Amino acid sequence: MRLSEIDPALPLTPLDGRYRAQVAPLVDHLSEAALNRTRIIVETEWMIHLLDQGAIPGLRSLTEEERTLLRQIPEDFGAEGIAEHAEIERETVHDVKAVEYYIKRRLAGTSLEPLAEIVHIYCTSEDINNLSYALMIKGALEDVWLPALRDLTADIAQLARECADIPMLSRTHGQAATPTTLGKELAVFAYRLKRQIARLEADEILGKINGATGTWAAHAVSVPGTDWPAIAKSFVEHLGLTWNPLTTQIESHDWQAEIYSDVARAGRILHNLATDMWTYISLGYFRQRLSAQGGTGSSTMPHKVNPIRFENAEANLEISGALFDVLAQTLVTSRLQRDLTDSTTQRNIAPAFGHSLLAISNLKRGLAGLDTDAEQMARDLDANWEVLGEAVQSAMRTLGIQGVEGMDSPYERLKELTRGKRVDGHAMREFITSLGLPEKERERLLALTPATYVGLASSLVDYLED
């Protein structure tokens, strides 16, 4: 049996197969059906706008019932409507023209039938498409993707607060380094993500409706007395978008590239989070609850609980990042006044957001299934007293420049004691005692341990509240 012949059709990609539940909310915004529904919204709203604004002299205004009728067309666009549109498109071999005919069918036999030719009047397909994609991406961001990222960021921030006082050995270049707290390190990620969320919230989403080459030529020759740029501006803004007055046939898509770069950057921060959490798990700083991570750890090694949520997130963020990069690079170029490169490219917006949303879902589930192991972190700290070398040499330097004798070559003396060596608490305290420090400084350094040498780390989590 050929799998391609099974009815109903089998999904080709995992987003429409095993991961469907996690990405299903995007179907309302970024699917092919959503594109056609949004095209119907733009077409019907354009008709309403032209008549309400009196853009074409001699035409009557709409009744409230007629406005309701027009706005009900996209509302009723379900399974039957999708099939009907597909049937029309097989005849037209043009998806936007099929939308026009779909709407006109619904005006037939109504009071709007005499006005049916207003549907798609003065419009090129790109007038409808650019506004549709703008509304779709706006909806996907505001209703699905940003809320998911905000929820995840809130979870990270909450975990940071809970772990603000848990000391942890840092690792720079993979080597033991000045201690921190687990909460402070998590707060770094929450802070980074909050900045990206703010950038995305401020990004403009542009739209245009100015004809075949951006000149309102058909508009002006047909109705020369109407202020077409003003009509276009008010229509685009009525849709909740920012008007772009200067375009070719296509809206330039620069705003899309800006958003995709911001989403991809947020994804790379999440990727960094995933790899760090994976590493902390491998160090034993977190224990995983199997019930939250997955039903089976390993198919052959019963003792294992694999960090699959974080590994899944890594892979999906790499895929989404690559797709967003291609979208951002490709969409800003169009040959002369128009080519169709953007048409195919934009049909891959959904997979880019889908893989990103799937990663966010896995990170959220992964974090929810972790328990901190403060005792393991404490053991790790106690095995690395050499990290106090920085504290001792810094105190010696300070005393030296303040005129205290015997504080010469502090860095070199600590390097001789600690570089490439493991130093225990006894050896570090003996060294501190031998330095001839003033009593106050000596007692402060003798009281210091790797677990208490965390600086202001605990309080830095409070900056998340700003």
MARLUMTI-297922 format. One record per residue (C-alpha): residue number from 1; y, x, z. Coordinates in steps of 0.5 Angstrom, whole numbers, m for minus. Each point is the difference from the previous one (the first is absolute). Layout:
<vexkes>
> NUM,Y,X,Z
...
</vexkes>
This chain:
<vexkes>
> 1,0,0,0
> 2,7,2,m2
> 3,4,0,6
> 4,6,m1,m4
> 5,m3,m7,m2
> 6,m1,m3,7
> 7,4,m6,1
> 8,5,m1,4
> 9,2,7,m2
> 10,m1,6,5
> 11,6,4,2
> 12,1,7,m3
> 13,4,3,5
> 14,m2,0,8
> 15,7,m3,1
> 16,m3,m7,m3
> 17,m6,2,3
> 18,m2,2,7
> 19,7,1,2
> 20,3,m7,m2
> 21,1,m3,6
> 22,5,6,3
> 23,4,0,m7
> 24,m1,m8,m1
> 25,8,m1,2
> 26,2,4,m6
> 27,m3,m5,m5
> 28,5,m5,1
> 29,6,5,m2
> 30,m3,6,m5
> 31,m6,m4,m3
> 32,0,m2,m8
> 33,0,m7,3
> 34,6,2,4
> 35,4,3,m6
> 36,m1,m6,m4
> 37,2,m5,6
> 38,6,4,1
> 39,2,0,m7
> 40,0,m7,0
> 41,4,0,6
> 42,5,4,m4
> 43,0,m4,m6
> 44,1,m7,4
> 45,6,3,4
> 46,3,3,m6
> 47,0,m7,m3
> 48,3,m3,7
> 49,5,5,0
> 50,3,m1,m7
> 51,0,m7,1
> 52,3,0,7
> 53,5,5,m2
> 54,2,m3,m7
> 55,m1,6,m4
> 56,m2,m4,m6
> 57,6,m5,m1
> 58,m2,m7,m2
> 59,m6,0,4
> 60,m1,m5,6
> 61,m2,3,7
> 62,m7,m1,4
> 63,m1,m6,4
> 64,m3,2,7
> 65,m7,m3,m2
> 66,0,5,m7
> 67,1,6,5
> 68,m5,m2,4
> 69,m5,m1,m6
> 70,2,7,m3
> 71,m1,3,7
> 72,m7,m3,1
> 73,m3,3,m7
> 74,m1,7,4
> 75,m2,m3,6
> 76,m5,m4,m4
> 77,m3,6,m3
> 78,m7,1,2
> 79,m7,1,m3
> 80,1,m5,m5
> 81,7,2,m2
> 82,m2,7,0
> 83,m6,m2,m5
> 84,5,m4,m4
> 85,5,6,m1
> 86,m6,5,m2
> 87,m2,m6,m5
> 88,7,0,m3
> 89,1,8,0
> 90,m7,0,m4
> 91,4,m3,m6
> 92,7,3,1
> 93,m3,7,2
> 94,7,1,4
> 95,m1,m2,8
> 96,8,m1,1
> 97,0,m5,m6
> 98,m6,m3,3
> 99,4,m2,6
> 100,5,m3,m4
> 101,m5,m5,m4
> 102,m3,m1,7
> 103,7,m2,3
> 104,2,m4,m6
> 105,m7,m4,0
> 106,2,m3,7
> 107,7,m2,m2
> 108,m3,m4,m6
> 109,0,m7,2
> 110,5,1,5
> 111,8,m1,0
> 112,0,7,m1
> 113,m3,0,m7
> 114,6,0,m4
> 115,2,6,4
> 116,m6,4,m1
> 117,3,5,m4
> 118,4,3,5
> 119,m6,3,3
> 120,0,7,m2
> 121,6,0,m4
> 122,4,6,m1
> 123,m5,4,4
> 124,m4,6,m3
> 125,m7,1,4
> 126,3,5,4
> 127,5,m4,3
> 128,m6,m4,3
> 129,m4,5,2
> 130,5,5,3
> 131,2,m6,5
> 132,m7,m2,1
> 133,m3,7,2
> 134,7,1,4
> 135,m2,m7,4
> 136,m8,2,0
> 137,2,7,3
> 138,5,m3,5
> 139,m5,m5,3
> 140,m6,5,0
> 141,5,5,4
> 142,3,m5,5
> 143,m6,m5,1
> 144,m6,5,0
> 145,1,7,0
> 146,6,2,4
> 147,m2,m5,6
> 148,m7,4,m1
> 149,3,6,1
> 150,5,m2,6
> 151,m6,m3,3
> 152,m4,7,0
> 153,7,4,2
> 154,0,m5,6
> 155,m7,2,2
> 156,1,7,m1
> 157,7,0,4
> 158,m4,m4,6
> 159,m5,5,0
> 160,5,5,0
> 161,3,m3,6
> 162,m7,m1,4
> 163,m1,8,m1
> 164,7,2,1
> 165,m3,4,6
> 166,m6,3,m2
> 167,0,7,m1
> 168,m3,3,m6
> 169,m1,7,m3
> 170,4,1,m7
> 171,m3,3,m6
> 172,5,4,m5
> 173,m4,3,m6
> 174,m6,m2,4
> 175,1,4,6
> 176,2,m2,7
> 177,7,m1,1
> 178,5,m2,5
> 179,m3,m7,3
> 180,3,m6,m1
> 181,m2,m7,2
> 182,m4,m5,m5
> 183,5,m5,1
> 184,6,4,m3
> 185,m5,2,m6
> 186,m1,m7,m2
> 187,7,m2,1
> 188,2,5,m5
> 189,m4,m4,m5
> 190,3,m7,2
> 191,7,3,m1
> 192,m1,3,m7
> 193,m3,m7,m2
> 194,6,m4,3
> 195,4,4,m4
> 196,m4,m1,m6
> 197,0,m8,1
> 198,8,1,1
> 199,0,3,m7
> 200,m4,m5,m3
> 201,4,m6,3
> 202,6,3,m3
> 203,m3,1,m7
> 204,4,m4,m5
> 205,m4,m5,m5
> 206,3,0,m6
> 207,0,m6,m6
> 208,3,m1,m6
> 209,0,m6,m5
> 210,4,2,m6
> 211,m4,0,m7
> 212,m4,4,m5
> 213,4,6,1
> 214,5,m1,6
> 215,6,m3,m4
> 216,m1,m7,1
> 217,1,0,m7
> 218,m4,m7,m1
> 219,4,m3,5
> 220,7,2,m2
> 221,m2,m2,m7
> 222,m3,m7,2
> 223,6,m2,5
> 224,5,5,0
> 225,5,m3,5
> 226,m5,1,6
> 227,1,6,4
> 228,m8,2,0
> 229,1,6,4
> 230,2,m4,6
> 231,m5,m5,m2
> 232,m5,5,0
> 233,2,3,7
> 234,0,m6,4
> 235,m7,m2,m3
> 236,m3,7,2
> 237,4,m1,7
> 238,m3,m7,1
> 239,m7,3,m1
> 240,2,5,6
> 241,0,6,m4
> 242,6,5,m2
> 243,3,m1,m7
> 244,m1,6,m5
> 245,6,m1,m5
> 246,m2,6,m4
> 247,m7,0,m3
> 248,m3,1,m7
> 249,m6,m5,m2
> 250,m3,2,7
> 251,3,0,7
> 252,m1,8,1
> 253,m5,m1,6
> 254,4,6,4
> 255,0,m5,6
> 256,m8,0,m1
> 257,m1,7,0
> 258,5,1,6
> 259,m5,m5,4
> 260,m6,3,m3
> 261,2,7,3
> 262,2,m3,6
> 263,m7,m4,1
> 264,m4,6,m2
> 265,4,5,5
> 266,m2,m5,5
> 267,m7,0,m2
> 268,0,8,1
> 269,3,m1,7
> 270,m6,m4,1
> 271,m5,5,m3
> 272,3,5,5
> 273,m1,m5,5
> 274,m8,m1,m2
> 275,m1,7,m1
> 276,3,2,7
> 277,m4,m6,3
> 278,m6,2,m3
> 279,1,7,3
> 280,1,m2,7
> 281,m6,m4,0
> 282,m4,6,m2
> 283,3,4,6
> 284,m2,m6,4
> 285,7,m2,2
> 286,m2,m7,m2
> 287,m7,m4,1
> 288,m1,m5,m6
> 289,m3,m7,2
> 290,m6,m2,m5
> 291,2,m7,0
> 292,7,1,m3
> 293,m2,6,m4
> 294,m6,m3,m4
> 295,m7,m3,2
> 296,m3,7,m2
> 297,2,7,1
> 298,m5,4,m4
> 299,m6,m2,m4
> 300,m4,5,3
> 301,3,3,6
> 302,0,m5,5
> 303,5,3,5
> 304,6,1,m5
> 305,6,m5,0
> 306,3,2,m7
> 307,8,m1,0
> 308,m1,m4,m6
> 309,7,m4,0
> 310,4,6,0
> 311,m4,3,m6
> 312,0,m6,m3
> 313,8,0,1
> 314,0,7,m3
> 315,m3,m2,m6
> 316,4,m6,m2
> 317,6,3,2
> 318,m1,6,m5
> 319,m2,m5,m5
> 320,6,m5,1
> 321,5,7,0
> 322,m3,2,m7
> 323,1,m7,m3
> 324,7,m1,3
> 325,2,7,m2
> 326,m2,m2,m7
> 327,4,m6,0
> 328,6,3,3
> 329,0,5,m6
> 330,m2,m4,m6
> 331,4,m6,1
> 332,7,4,0
> 333,m1,1,m7
> 334,0,m4,m6
> 335,1,2,m7
> 336,7,m2,m3
> 337,1,m8,2
> 338,m7,m2,1
> 339,m7,2,0
> 340,m6,m3,3
> 341,m3,6,5
> 342,3,m4,6
> 343,m4,m6,m2
> 344,m7,3,1
> 345,3,5,6
> 346,3,m6,4
> 347,m7,m3,0
> 348,m2,5,5
> 349,5,m1,5
> 350,m6,m5,3
> 351,m5,6,1
> 352,5,5,3
> 353,3,m5,5
> 354,m8,m3,1
> 355,m2,7,2
> 356,6,2,5
> 357,m1,m7,3
> 358,m8,1,1
> 359,2,7,3
> 360,5,m3,5
> 361,m6,m5,2
> 362,m5,5,1
> 363,5,4,4
> 364,2,m6,5
> 365,m7,m1,1
> 366,m2,7,1
> 367,6,1,5
> 368,m2,m6,4
> 369,m7,3,1
> 370,2,6,3
> 371,m1,2,8
> 372,4,6,2
> 373,m4,6,4
> 374,5,3,4
> 375,m5,4,4
> 376,m2,3,m7
> 377,7,2,m1
> 378,1,3,7
> 379,m6,4,m1
> 380,3,3,m7
> 381,6,1,4
> 382,m3,4,5
> 383,m4,4,m4
> 384,7,3,m4
> 385,4,3,6
> 386,3,5,m6
> 387,5,m6,m2
> 388,4,2,6
> 389,2,6,m3
> 390,6,m3,m4
> 391,2,m3,7
> 392,0,7,3
> 393,3,4,m5
> 394,6,m5,m1
> 395,1,0,8
> 396,0,7,m1
> 397,5,1,m6
> 398,5,m5,4
> 399,0,4,6
> 400,1,6,m4
> 401,6,m2,m3
> 402,2,m2,7
> 403,0,7,2
> 404,m7,0,4
> 405,m3,7,0
> 406,m7,1,m3
> 407,0,m6,m5
> 408,m1,5,m6
> 409,m4,m2,m6
> 410,m3,m6,3
> 411,m3,m3,m7
> 412,m3,7,m1
> 413,m3,0,7
> 414,m3,m7,m1
> 415,m3,1,m6
> 416,m4,6,3
> 417,m2,m5,5
> 418,m2,m6,m4
> 419,0,1,m8
> 420,m7,m1,m2
> 421,m3,m1,7
> 422,m2,m5,4
> 423,4,0,7
> 424,m2,m4,6
> 425,4,m2,6
> 426,m1,5,4
> 427,2,6,m5
> 428,6,m4,m2
> 429,3,m1,7
> 430,m2,8,2
> 431,4,2,m6
> 432,6,m5,2
> 433,0,3,7
> 434,0,7,m3
> 435,6,m1,m3
> 436,5,1,6
> 437,4,m7,m2
> 438,5,m3,5
> 439,m4,m4,5
> 440,3,m7,m3
> 441,m3,2,m7
> 442,m6,3,2
> 443,m2,m6,4
> 444,2,m5,m6
> 445,m5,4,m4
> 446,m5,0,5
> 447,0,m7,0
> 448,m1,m1,m7
> 449,m6,m2,m3
> 450,m2,m2,m8
> 451,0,m7,2
> 452,7,0,3
> 453,3,5,m5
> 454,2,m6,m5
> 455,7,0,1
> 456,4,m7,m1
> 457,m6,m2,m4
> 458,m1,m6,4
> 459,7,m3,0
> 460,1,1,m8
> 461,m4,m6,m1
> 462,6,m4,2
> 463,3,2,m6
> 464,m4,m5,m4
> 465,4,m6,4
> 466,6,3,m4
</vexkes>
